[in-house]
Amino acid sequence: MKAAIVGAGPGGLAAALSLHRLGIDCEVFEATPEIRQLGVGLNLLPHAVRELTILGLAPRLAESGVATAELAYHNKFGVPIWREPRGLAAGYNWPQYSLHRGLFQKLLLDAALERLGPDRIHTGHRLQAFRDDSGSVTAEFTDPVTGAALPPHEADILIAADGIHSVARRVFYPSEVQPVYSGRVLWRGTTEAPPFLTGRSMIMAGYANCKFVAYPIREAAPGGPALINWVADVYVGGDTPMARDWNRRTEKSVVLPHFRDWRFDWLDIPALIEGADAIYEYPLVDRDPVPRWSFGRVTLLGDAAHPMYPVGSNGASQAVLDAAAVAAALAATPDNPVLALQNYERERLGKTVAIVHSNRRQGPEIVMQMVEDRAPNGFARLSDVITNAELEEVAGRYKAVAGFDPKELNARV
Ligand SMILES: Cc1cc2nc3c(=O)[nH]c(=O)nc-3n(C[C@H](O)[C@H](O)[C@H](O)COP(=O)(O)OP(=O)(O)OC[C@H]3O[C@@H](n4cnc5c(N)ncnc54)[C@H](O)[C@@H]3O)c2cc1C
């Protein structure tokens, strides 16, 4: 069997490594002429780290990321609402990692270059169209710089991991136009700053329409600064989002007014915003779930299949789980790739639909909105505002939806 994978983002590269591990021949086609380390931070949950460990990537992850120790929610005054251990500290057999998206993509790319060989990873190949001829699938590419047609590539299956603007998805769902805009914008940056709380804490403060997320993606050397990744998530309204360009910049003066008073005794949010080298602006968008990903010899994976709000640290993690699932399905029925792609879809589609919907309702972060609704001016005692049972119920329910309930995950063989 020969597979063509379109897109060398985290999803496409994880798919290439997963297929290669199970002895399935594959080649990767990426539109950008050169894979540069773009983006800011992301998180990998223990179930995704489990799959990456099976791929032999645990040492590289440990070198590149910070093993997140806890997740903590606060109100807009910086007062704690909920704290829970994460990763190994929570009893998982695998860590949770916070790391730079570019470093994650690079460690996957390096492993793919070593294992598949450089002649199997083709940059400067933008998927333009494909033909499923029953016996095989032929992908057509253009050079993204000149627009010239490149030689077509024939394979047994095509895995489209080409992100939120997937060309393949547009073929299957031509009436689906733009991603769905939430009215909210994400401002993202990294800043060298003193470590806070455990030094490996992921924190959120605020409520649905004005929220600040921060976590280290490089730990502090003794006495030195950590590299803090931060995201400001703010409702700005309007029908039409700004350009959906992951590399679009904005000014500190746009972000600061929303967080001017958010100086907590354990974290100075205005200072984090002031200290960033660059601030990136991206609208909070997702897409309505679709009923099918697999059509004959072609399937969707990662953000092409299920773009979701970056709530609960799921975007990259779910792409890694897709990669493991599609490889396992293909290995299980190597003589029938069409059936394998259907089985992959059956295994993964429903699970990701549940996360897309849960994330639209703020996922586990809903507790911050509950506290804001009940005590907008703050509180003296948290238990007067929200019970521990409510907090535990929300956190536990989301772990089950997103597939990282610790007991269930640790019990997997
Ligand atoms: C430049 C960039 C920066 C990002 N920054 C962040 C961030 O800071 N934090 C965060 O949480 N998430 C970020 N994301 C999104 C995040 O990577 C994904 O949500 C998640 O990791 C799933 O990855 P994916 O591989 O499915 O999709 P993506 O990461 O979007 O990767 C898709 C890949 O397909 C390529 N591609 C697109 N169209 C074509 C085509 N027609 N032919 C061939 N190749 C194509 C793209 O160049 C890209 O390399 C970013 C995505 C991009 C593309």
The ligand as a MOL file (V3000), in Angstrom:
LIG
                    3D

  0  0  0     0  0            999 V3000
M  V30 BEGIN CTAB
M  V30 COUNTS 53 58 0 0 0
M  V30 BEGIN ATOM
M  V30 1 C 1.2910 28.6290 10.4700 0
M  V30 2 C 0.4340 28.0000 11.5440 0
M  V30 3 C 0.5680 28.4690 12.8680 0
M  V30 4 C -0.2180 27.9240 13.8760 0
M  V30 5 N -0.0540 28.3870 15.1560 0
M  V30 6 C -0.7320 27.8120 16.1580 0
M  V30 7 C -0.5170 28.2090 17.5080 0
M  V30 8 O 0.2660 29.1030 17.7810 0
M  V30 9 N -1.2010 27.5750 18.5090 0
M  V30 10 C -2.0930 26.5730 18.2270 0
M  V30 11 O -2.6850 26.0030 19.1370 0
M  V30 12 N -2.3300 26.1890 16.9410 0
M  V30 13 C -1.6760 26.7640 15.9090 0
M  V30 14 N -1.9070 26.3590 14.6340 0
M  V30 15 C -2.9080 25.2930 14.3910 0
M  V30 16 C -2.4250 23.9350 14.8580 0
M  V30 17 O -1.1970 23.6190 14.2460 0
M  V30 18 C -3.4730 22.8970 14.5420 0
M  V30 19 O -4.6830 23.2760 15.1820 0
M  V30 20 C -3.2000 21.4940 15.0350 0
M  V30 21 O -1.8740 21.3030 15.4240 0
M  V30 22 C -3.5930 20.4450 13.9970 0
M  V30 23 O -2.6200 20.4160 12.9720 0
M  V30 24 P -2.8940 20.0540 11.4660 0
M  V30 25 O -1.6290 19.4380 10.9910 0
M  V30 26 O -4.1480 19.3070 11.2960 0
M  V30 27 O -3.1390 21.4600 10.7670 0
M  V30 28 P -2.1140 22.6620 10.4910 0
M  V30 29 O -1.1920 22.8730 11.6300 0
M  V30 30 O -2.9340 23.8110 10.0550 0
M  V30 31 O -1.2260 22.1200 9.2630 0
M  V30 32 C -1.7270 22.0240 7.9390 0
M  V30 33 C -0.5460 21.9700 6.9840 0
M  V30 34 O -1.0310 21.7730 5.6570 0
M  V30 35 C -0.3920 22.6820 4.7790 0
M  V30 36 N -1.3100 22.9320 3.6530 0
M  V30 37 C -2.4240 23.7020 3.6500 0
M  V30 38 N -3.0160 23.6400 2.4350 0
M  V30 39 C -2.2790 22.8210 1.6740 0
M  V30 40 C -2.3930 22.3470 0.3230 0
M  V30 41 N -3.4040 22.7390 -0.4890 0
M  V30 42 N -1.4450 21.4770 -0.1510 0
M  V30 43 C -0.4160 21.0700 0.6530 0
M  V30 44 N -0.2660 21.4850 1.9250 0
M  V30 45 C -1.1870 22.3400 2.4340 0
M  V30 46 C -0.1170 23.9090 5.6390 0
M  V30 47 O 0.9110 24.7060 5.1090 0
M  V30 48 C 0.2560 23.2650 6.9670 0
M  V30 49 O 1.6270 22.9650 7.0360 0
M  V30 50 C -1.1690 26.8920 13.5730 0
M  V30 51 C -1.3100 26.4360 12.2500 0
M  V30 52 C -0.5180 26.9830 11.2410 0
M  V30 53 C -0.6810 26.4720 9.8030 0
M  V30 END ATOM
M  V30 BEGIN BOND
M  V30 1 1 1 2
M  V30 2 1 2 3
M  V30 3 2 2 52
M  V30 4 2 3 4
M  V30 5 1 4 5
M  V30 6 1 4 50
M  V30 7 2 5 6
M  V30 8 1 6 7
M  V30 9 1 6 13
M  V30 10 2 7 8
M  V30 11 1 7 9
M  V30 12 1 9 10
M  V30 13 2 10 11
M  V30 14 1 10 12
M  V30 15 2 12 13
M  V30 16 1 13 14
M  V30 17 1 14 15
M  V30 18 1 14 50
M  V30 19 1 15 16
M  V30 20 1 16 17
M  V30 21 1 16 18
M  V30 22 1 18 19
M  V30 23 1 18 20
M  V30 24 1 20 21
M  V30 25 1 20 22
M  V30 26 1 22 23
M  V30 27 1 23 24
M  V30 28 2 24 25
M  V30 29 1 24 26
M  V30 30 1 24 27
M  V30 31 1 27 28
M  V30 32 2 28 29
M  V30 33 1 28 30
M  V30 34 1 28 31
M  V30 35 1 31 32
M  V30 36 1 32 33
M  V30 37 1 33 34
M  V30 38 1 33 48
M  V30 39 1 34 35
M  V30 40 1 35 36
M  V30 41 1 35 46
M  V30 42 1 36 37
M  V30 43 1 36 45
M  V30 44 2 37 38
M  V30 45 1 38 39
M  V30 46 1 39 40
M  V30 47 2 39 45
M  V30 48 1 40 41
M  V30 49 2 40 42
M  V30 50 1 42 43
M  V30 51 2 43 44
M  V30 52 1 44 45
M  V30 53 1 46 47
M  V30 54 1 46 48
M  V30 55 1 48 49
M  V30 56 2 50 51
M  V30 57 1 51 52
M  V30 58 1 52 53
M  V30 END BOND
M  V30 END CTAB
M  END
